[in-house]
Amino acid sequence: MAINWFKYSAPTTFYGLAGKMIPWFAFSAAILFAIGLYIGFFVAPTDAQQGEFYRIMFIHVPASILSMFLYLIMAGYAALGLIFNTRLSAMMATAIAPTGALFALISLWTGALWGKPMWGTWWLWDARLTSELILLFLYLGFIALHASIDDPRRADRAAALLAIVGSVNVPIIYFSVKWWNTLHQGSTIKFSGTTMHIAMQQAMFTMLAACWLYAIAVVLARVRSIILERERNTTWIADLPEVKQ
Amino acid sequence: MKKSTMLDLLVLVIRRDLVLAMRRRADVLATLIFFVMVVSLFPLGVGPELDMLRKMAAGVLWVAALLASMLSLGRLFSADYLDGTLEQMMLAPQSLSMLVLGKMTAHWMVSGLPLVLLAPVLGLQFDMSARALGVLIVGLLLGTPILSMVGAIGAALTLGLRGGGVLLSLLVLPLCIPVLIFGTGAVEAVSSGLSVASHLSLLGALLVLALVFTPWVTAQALRISME
């Protein structure tokens, strides 16, 4: 049996599929968040060095990981859209950007909250902090460029090119910031090579999975809105039950 | 008729843009004056202690150069875009990347090179040592072309948009951070007695990378903006 791999690359078919998938992702994200937070707050033991403050990492680490992965995924979709000229890929890239920026912001924010009690300062010009900040700037540039071009097709393509240039630049920025930092001062705090407690690992990975599921659910919901907005003049949108009523 | 080579084309575009820039000297001078003013504002803002000024000189000069180059980037393609020349250039049988490289080079000669030449004078205001000044100039020589080239991508992407100037800075400044880091790092290395070769080599590597990729990317961006 021949499978049509491209069936869901059309907004028409993907719109329905995304609608069916959202509740599953959203529901499992909610459950995993609940489990992760429970383990994180009640099961995981207090850390010997960092006291209760370390629990911030259960949201901080997943947010940082997602902010970086989402940028790569966004650039990947942008590249797909630019190369194959598929409408849906560009819509996905647009839908991912706000979620990625949100996770970058959460990561910076929770990092500051953790840094105050642990390092005694809200902000350090540490390599990882600085690159995360620049990553946030890159997200904001992508969103701003897309928003300021009226023609959606040109907006998609221009923003896609920017995302690709940005993703090429990310490693250069990361290493330049890293070397810059080591020149100025040594790394202030290193995580000593202690093995993490098993409950801590469980909480961390549950939260990571929950964040992934949340991101997927939100991106799908956003891409549905984008499809509705862009294709509002087509007949298949007019025939949708939720539009008809 | 003699067939024009790539090099002829490059020289032609550079010459044309330089002539155009010379006809509108005020624009060029405005960028330079902006650079001088921003640099001179820092001592007024942070105080006249020479020790502190010496420490921050390289950073101030580099950031000012970065901002000054942003200022003139908006003009890189906009005049040609408005009078239709850019469209003709894109229809030309010659490579668009080469044309873009010519425009980048001309932009650097008009807005980057004067800053490099002026930097030593401003550096003296900050009481920089002769050796640090030398390294600063070499760094600026290697770095400012990168600013013009990376900036050209942003200029092409924001061509003809409302509020293009601010948007352009928002897009380009994060991408220029490595240049800033290595440029100031080289001067820092002088004052701390380390070797400057590593920073300057990295700047050179970035320049080569930019030279290879940015004309092509800018050409693609222009095609997106013009279609």
HADDOCK unambig.tbl for C-alpha pairs under 7 A between the chains (distance, minus, plus):
assign (segid A and resid 134 and name CA) (segid B and resid 174 and name CA) 6.26 0.50 0.50
assign (segid A and resid 137 and name CA) (segid B and resid 174 and name CA) 6.69 0.50 0.50
assign (segid A and resid 138 and name CA) (segid B and resid 174 and name CA) 6.83 0.50 0.50
assign (segid A and resid 141 and name CA) (segid B and resid 170 and name CA) 5.77 0.50 0.50
assign (segid A and resid 141 and name CA) (segid B and resid 171 and name CA) 5.07 0.50 0.50
assign (segid A and resid 145 and name CA) (segid B and resid 167 and name CA) 6.97 0.50 0.50
assign (segid A and resid 149 and name CA) (segid B and resid 161 and name CA) 6.78 0.50 0.50
assign (segid A and resid 154 and name CA) (segid B and resid 224 and name CA) 6.32 0.50 0.50
assign (segid A and resid 154 and name CA) (segid B and resid 225 and name CA) 6.69 0.50 0.50
assign (segid A and resid 157 and name CA) (segid B and resid 224 and name CA) 6.55 0.50 0.50
assign (segid A and resid 158 and name CA) (segid B and resid 157 and name CA) 5.94 0.50 0.50
assign (segid A and resid 158 and name CA) (segid B and resid 221 and name CA) 6.62 0.50 0.50
assign (segid A and resid 158 and name CA) (segid B and resid 224 and name CA) 6.39 0.50 0.50
assign (segid A and resid 169 and name CA) (segid B and resid 175 and name CA) 6.70 0.50 0.50
assign (segid A and resid 172 and name CA) (segid B and resid 178 and name CA) 6.95 0.50 0.50
assign (segid A and resid 173 and name CA) (segid B and resid 177 and name CA) 6.88 0.50 0.50
assign (segid A and resid 173 and name CA) (segid B and resid 178 and name CA) 5.61 0.50 0.50
assign (segid A and resid 176 and name CA) (segid B and resid 178 and name CA) 5.56 0.50 0.50
assign (segid A and resid 176 and name CA) (segid B and resid 181 and name CA) 6.78 0.50 0.50
assign (segid A and resid 180 and name CA) (segid B and resid 181 and name CA) 6.47 0.50 0.50
